[in-house]
Amino acid sequence: MRVSVKKAEIDGERLDDQQIVGFAAVLLLAGHITTMVLLGNAVEPARS
């Protein structure tokens, strides 16, 4: 995936380092939230 992001273009221009870091941060946060919600939904029925 790193190679794909490094080669990605917007309007014919490659992403700079700041854009790539921002994209990685969004992916990390999205993955964290998704995992947190999934685990919360799995634990809640067990508590009932």
Backbone as XML, in Angstrom:
<?xml version="1.0"?>
<chain id="A" units="angstrom">
  <residue number="1" name="MET">
    <atom name="N" x="0.821" y="-1.182" z="0.000"/>
    <atom name="CA" x="0.000" y="0.000" z="0.000"/>
    <atom name="C" x="0.872" y="1.256" z="0.000"/>
  </residue>
  <residue number="2" name="ARG">
    <atom name="N" x="2.027" y="1.199" z="0.635"/>
    <atom name="CA" x="2.898" y="2.379" z="0.658"/>
    <atom name="C" x="3.284" y="2.805" z="-0.742"/>
  </residue>
  <residue number="3" name="VAL">
    <atom name="N" x="3.552" y="1.838" z="-1.607"/>
    <atom name="CA" x="3.953" y="2.165" z="-2.973"/>
    <atom name="C" x="2.802" y="2.838" z="-3.701"/>
  </residue>
  <residue number="4" name="SER">
    <atom name="N" x="1.580" y="2.346" z="-3.498"/>
    <atom name="CA" x="0.412" y="2.934" z="-4.151"/>
    <atom name="C" x="0.202" y="4.379" z="-3.719"/>
  </residue>
  <residue number="5" name="VAL">
    <atom name="N" x="0.343" y="4.648" z="-2.433"/>
    <atom name="CA" x="0.161" y="6.012" z="-1.933"/>
    <atom name="C" x="1.281" y="6.907" z="-2.440"/>
  </residue>
  <residue number="6" name="LYS">
    <atom name="N" x="2.494" y="6.390" z="-2.467"/>
    <atom name="CA" x="3.638" y="7.183" z="-2.928"/>
    <atom name="C" x="3.485" y="7.573" z="-4.400"/>
  </residue>
  <residue number="7" name="LYS">
    <atom name="N" x="2.820" y="6.714" z="-5.193"/>
    <atom name="CA" x="2.638" y="6.985" z="-6.617"/>
    <atom name="C" x="1.325" y="7.710" z="-6.923"/>
  </residue>
  <residue number="8" name="ALA">
    <atom name="N" x="0.487" y="7.905" z="-5.914"/>
    <atom name="CA" x="-0.819" y="8.530" z="-6.127"/>
    <atom name="C" x="-0.656" y="9.969" z="-6.615"/>
  </residue>
  <residue number="9" name="GLU">
    <atom name="N" x="-1.609" y="10.387" z="-7.436"/>
    <atom name="CA" x="-1.576" y="11.744" z="-7.987"/>
    <atom name="C" x="-2.934" y="12.412" z="-7.814"/>
  </residue>
  <residue number="10" name="ILE">
    <atom name="N" x="-2.905" y="13.717" z="-7.627"/>
    <atom name="CA" x="-4.105" y="14.542" z="-7.630"/>
    <atom name="C" x="-3.874" y="15.630" z="-8.659"/>
  </residue>
  <residue number="11" name="ASP">
    <atom name="N" x="-4.749" y="15.692" z="-9.647"/>
    <atom name="CA" x="-4.617" y="16.661" z="-10.743"/>
    <atom name="C" x="-3.246" y="16.586" z="-11.402"/>
  </residue>
  <residue number="12" name="GLY">
    <atom name="N" x="-2.722" y="15.370" z="-11.547"/>
    <atom name="CA" x="-1.454" y="15.163" z="-12.229"/>
    <atom name="C" x="-0.215" y="15.402" z="-11.385"/>
  </residue>
  <residue number="13" name="GLU">
    <atom name="N" x="-0.392" y="15.782" z="-10.124"/>
    <atom name="CA" x="0.750" y="16.032" z="-9.242"/>
    <atom name="C" x="0.800" y="14.975" z="-8.150"/>
  </residue>
  <residue number="14" name="ARG">
    <atom name="N" x="1.997" y="14.520" z="-7.845"/>
    <atom name="CA" x="2.163" y="13.524" z="-6.783"/>
    <atom name="C" x="1.907" y="14.146" z="-5.422"/>
  </residue>
  <residue number="15" name="LEU">
    <atom name="N" x="1.472" y="13.296" z="-4.487"/>
    <atom name="CA" x="1.236" y="13.761" z="-3.121"/>
    <atom name="C" x="2.567" y="14.101" z="-2.457"/>
  </residue>
  <residue number="16" name="ASP">
    <atom name="N" x="2.572" y="15.183" z="-1.673"/>
    <atom name="CA" x="3.796" y="15.509" z="-0.942"/>
    <atom name="C" x="3.806" y="14.745" z="0.384"/>
  </residue>
  <residue number="17" name="ASP">
    <atom name="N" x="4.891" y="14.842" z="1.117"/>
    <atom name="CA" x="5.044" y="14.080" z="2.358"/>
    <atom name="C" x="3.964" y="14.421" z="3.380"/>
  </residue>
  <residue number="18" name="GLN">
    <atom name="N" x="3.596" y="15.677" z="3.476"/>
    <atom name="CA" x="2.583" y="16.096" z="4.442"/>
    <atom name="C" x="1.225" y="15.471" z="4.108"/>
  </residue>
  <residue number="19" name="GLN">
    <atom name="N" x="0.874" y="15.404" z="2.836"/>
    <atom name="CA" x="-0.383" y="14.791" z="2.433"/>
    <atom name="C" x="-0.382" y="13.289" z="2.718"/>
  </residue>
  <residue number="20" name="ILE">
    <atom name="N" x="0.746" y="12.644" z="2.495"/>
    <atom name="CA" x="0.850" y="11.205" z="2.751"/>
    <atom name="C" x="0.727" y="10.925" z="4.249"/>
  </residue>
  <residue number="21" name="VAL">
    <atom name="N" x="1.374" y="11.729" z="5.079"/>
    <atom name="CA" x="1.281" y="11.555" z="6.531"/>
    <atom name="C" x="-0.156" y="11.794" z="6.997"/>
  </residue>
  <residue number="22" name="GLY">
    <atom name="N" x="-0.803" y="12.793" z="6.454"/>
    <atom name="CA" x="-2.202" y="13.061" z="6.803"/>
    <atom name="C" x="-3.111" y="11.908" z="6.432"/>
  </residue>
  <residue number="23" name="PHE">
    <atom name="N" x="-2.892" y="11.334" z="5.256"/>
    <atom name="CA" x="-3.674" y="10.185" z="4.801"/>
    <atom name="C" x="-3.461" y="8.993" z="5.730"/>
  </residue>
  <residue number="24" name="ALA">
    <atom name="N" x="-2.220" y="8.750" z="6.117"/>
    <atom name="CA" x="-1.912" y="7.639" z="7.025"/>
    <atom name="C" x="-2.578" y="7.850" z="8.387"/>
  </residue>
  <residue number="25" name="ALA">
    <atom name="N" x="-2.598" y="9.083" z="8.867"/>
    <atom name="CA" x="-3.242" y="9.374" z="10.153"/>
    <atom name="C" x="-4.741" y="9.111" z="10.086"/>
  </residue>
  <residue number="26" name="VAL">
    <atom name="N" x="-5.359" y="9.491" z="8.983"/>
    <atom name="CA" x="-6.796" y="9.235" z="8.809"/>
    <atom name="C" x="-7.071" y="7.737" z="8.798"/>
  </residue>
  <residue number="27" name="LEU">
    <atom name="N" x="-6.256" y="6.972" z="8.077"/>
    <atom name="CA" x="-6.434" y="5.521" z="8.039"/>
    <atom name="C" x="-6.267" y="4.904" z="9.422"/>
  </residue>
  <residue number="28" name="LEU">
    <atom name="N" x="-5.273" y="5.354" z="10.164"/>
    <atom name="CA" x="-5.033" y="4.830" z="11.507"/>
    <atom name="C" x="-6.213" y="5.125" z="12.424"/>
  </residue>
  <residue number="29" name="LEU">
    <atom name="N" x="-6.696" y="6.347" z="12.397"/>
    <atom name="CA" x="-7.827" y="6.732" z="13.237"/>
    <atom name="C" x="-9.082" y="5.970" z="12.842"/>
  </residue>
  <residue number="30" name="ALA">
    <atom name="N" x="-9.341" y="5.850" z="11.552"/>
    <atom name="CA" x="-10.528" y="5.127" z="11.084"/>
    <atom name="C" x="-10.471" y="3.664" z="11.510"/>
  </residue>
  <residue number="31" name="GLY">
    <atom name="N" x="-9.311" y="3.056" z="11.414"/>
    <atom name="CA" x="-9.158" y="1.666" z="11.840"/>
    <atom name="C" x="-9.354" y="1.513" z="13.335"/>
  </residue>
  <residue number="32" name="HIS">
    <atom name="N" x="-8.865" y="2.470" z="14.099"/>
    <atom name="CA" x="-9.009" y="2.425" z="15.557"/>
    <atom name="C" x="-10.478" y="2.530" z="15.949"/>
  </residue>
  <residue number="33" name="ILE">
    <atom name="N" x="-11.197" y="3.473" z="15.360"/>
    <atom name="CA" x="-12.610" y="3.670" z="15.698"/>
    <atom name="C" x="-13.427" y="2.447" z="15.300"/>
  </residue>
  <residue number="34" name="THR">
    <atom name="N" x="-13.182" y="1.907" z="14.124"/>
    <atom name="CA" x="-13.906" y="0.728" z="13.665"/>
    <atom name="C" x="-13.682" y="-0.447" z="14.606"/>
  </residue>
  <residue number="35" name="THR">
    <atom name="N" x="-12.451" y="-0.671" z="14.998"/>
    <atom name="CA" x="-12.134" y="-1.771" z="15.910"/>
    <atom name="C" x="-12.775" y="-1.548" z="17.272"/>
  </residue>
  <residue number="36" name="MET">
    <atom name="N" x="-12.742" y="-0.330" z="17.765"/>
    <atom name="CA" x="-13.330" y="-0.015" z="19.062"/>
    <atom name="C" x="-14.840" y="-0.281" z="19.056"/>
  </residue>
  <residue number="37" name="VAL">
    <atom name="N" x="-15.525" y="0.143" z="18.014"/>
    <atom name="CA" x="-16.970" y="-0.072" z="17.913"/>
    <atom name="C" x="-17.284" y="-1.559" z="17.791"/>
  </residue>
  <residue number="38" name="LEU">
    <atom name="N" x="-16.518" y="-2.270" z="16.982"/>
    <atom name="CA" x="-16.733" y="-3.707" z="16.815"/>
    <atom name="C" x="-16.575" y="-4.445" z="18.143"/>
  </residue>
  <residue number="39" name="LEU">
    <atom name="N" x="-15.521" y="-4.141" z="18.878"/>
    <atom name="CA" x="-15.309" y="-4.788" z="20.171"/>
    <atom name="C" x="-16.395" y="-4.406" z="21.176"/>
  </residue>
  <residue number="40" name="GLY">
    <atom name="N" x="-16.804" y="-3.164" z="21.158"/>
    <atom name="CA" x="-17.883" y="-2.725" z="22.052"/>
    <atom name="C" x="-19.178" y="-3.455" z="21.767"/>
  </residue>
  <residue number="41" name="ASN">
    <atom name="N" x="-19.496" y="-3.640" z="20.494"/>
    <atom name="CA" x="-20.710" y="-4.365" z="20.124"/>
    <atom name="C" x="-20.607" y="-5.845" z="20.472"/>
  </residue>
  <residue number="42" name="ALA">
    <atom name="N" x="-19.421" y="-6.393" z="20.469"/>
    <atom name="CA" x="-19.242" y="-7.804" z="20.810"/>
    <atom name="C" x="-19.354" y="-8.022" z="22.313"/>
  </residue>
  <residue number="43" name="VAL">
    <atom name="N" x="-18.884" y="-7.073" z="23.106"/>
    <atom name="CA" x="-18.882" y="-7.215" z="24.560"/>
    <atom name="C" x="-20.255" y="-6.899" z="25.151"/>
  </residue>
  <residue number="44" name="GLU">
    <atom name="N" x="-20.948" y="-5.946" z="24.615"/>
    <atom name="CA" x="-22.230" y="-5.506" z="25.182"/>
    <atom name="C" x="-23.252" y="-6.639" z="25.306"/>
  </residue>
  <residue number="45" name="PRO">
    <atom name="N" x="-23.490" y="-7.474" z="24.288"/>
    <atom name="CA" x="-24.460" y="-8.574" z="24.456"/>
    <atom name="C" x="-24.034" y="-9.563" z="25.549"/>
  </residue>
  <residue number="46" name="ALA">
    <atom name="N" x="-22.752" y="-9.741" z="25.736"/>
    <atom name="CA" x="-22.266" y="-10.666" z="26.756"/>
    <atom name="C" x="-22.562" y="-10.138" z="28.162"/>
  </residue>
  <residue number="47" name="ARG">
    <atom name="N" x="-22.662" y="-8.831" z="28.307"/>
    <atom name="CA" x="-22.934" y="-8.226" z="29.614"/>
    <atom name="C" x="-24.409" y="-8.294" z="29.968"/>
  </residue>
  <residue number="48" name="SER">
    <atom name="N" x="-25.261" y="-8.456" z="28.983"/>
    <atom name="CA" x="-26.720" y="-8.458" z="29.226"/>
    <atom name="C" x="-27.207" y="-9.770" z="29.768"/>
  </residue>
</chain>
